[in-house]
Amino acid sequence: MPPAKKRPRVYDHLRTRTAVLAQYAHVRDAVAALTPQQLARPTRLGDWAVRDLVAHIAQGLGSVSRDLALPEPPGPKPATTLLEWPPAVAAVVRDPEAPAPAAGLPDLLALYGEVEAAFLADVPAAGTGDRLLPTRVGSMRLSDYLVTRTVELVVHTDDLNDALGLEVPYDRQALAACTRLLADTLADRAPGGSVEVRVPPFAVVQCIGGPKHTRGTPPNVVETSPLTWIRLATGRTEWARALEDAEVSASGERADLAALLPLLR
């Protein structure tokens, strides 16, 4: 008999909204200090320069207002859940509906200001987030879609830090939501109870079929930090490299996630 599916994690809409705005503000402040030379630097995202990356970050949050401006899809249930979102976007590299990146810093800062102002107007600091959005991967509840924005923001903040050697901070709640969604995605994609994956202090999930652990120390344990987990889940680093660099500890014969990663790119 296949293992029973666990009840999906519930995220507080207003806390997620606050986290999205906080992480976006961290990036906005970093972008304001960039030089033309830094904007032209390459990133680990193929042919994207830093200019493309920071424009994409703003456009990613701008998708909230863009989708809210469209007619609400018929309900009552969304077609795409949070755990279905990562597979749906795994092959998406660049938003085909997004405009070309802004050319210079003044244009980028104007874009950041416009996106933030629209978000504040369109996503009030009240409500339940039950409104359905017609996103590129199917209709989603607004509260769920905001959780996906924490993934976009946190992952691309890490890309920006990697490209420029910066230390743009991570909002704790945004980092937690991103970590938890990616951990839950792993558990959903490889259901079971033979391996425990720990990402302290934010997530603990069990995955992979086999003998189920019930008491004491699990025989198969993977443990890593939130940022390392996010890099593994999004293909920014490889399982073997993380093990070699002691960024991941894996004990037990089943504690090998190489075949399951990355979850999205």
Secondary structure, 3 states (H helix, E strand, C coil): CCCCCCCCCCCCHHHHHHHHHHHHHHHHHHHHCCCHHHHCCECCCCCCEHHHHHHHHHHHHHHHHHHHCCCCCCCCCCCCCHHHHHHHHCCCCCCCCCCCCCCCHHHHHHHHHHHHHHHHHHCCCCCCCCCEEEECCEEEEHHHHHHHHHHHHHHHHHHHHHHHCCCCCCCHHHHHHHHHHHHHHHHHHCCCCCEEEEECCCEEEEECCCCCCCCCCCCCEEEECHHHHHHHHCCCCCHHHHHHCCCEEEECCCCCCHHHCCCCC
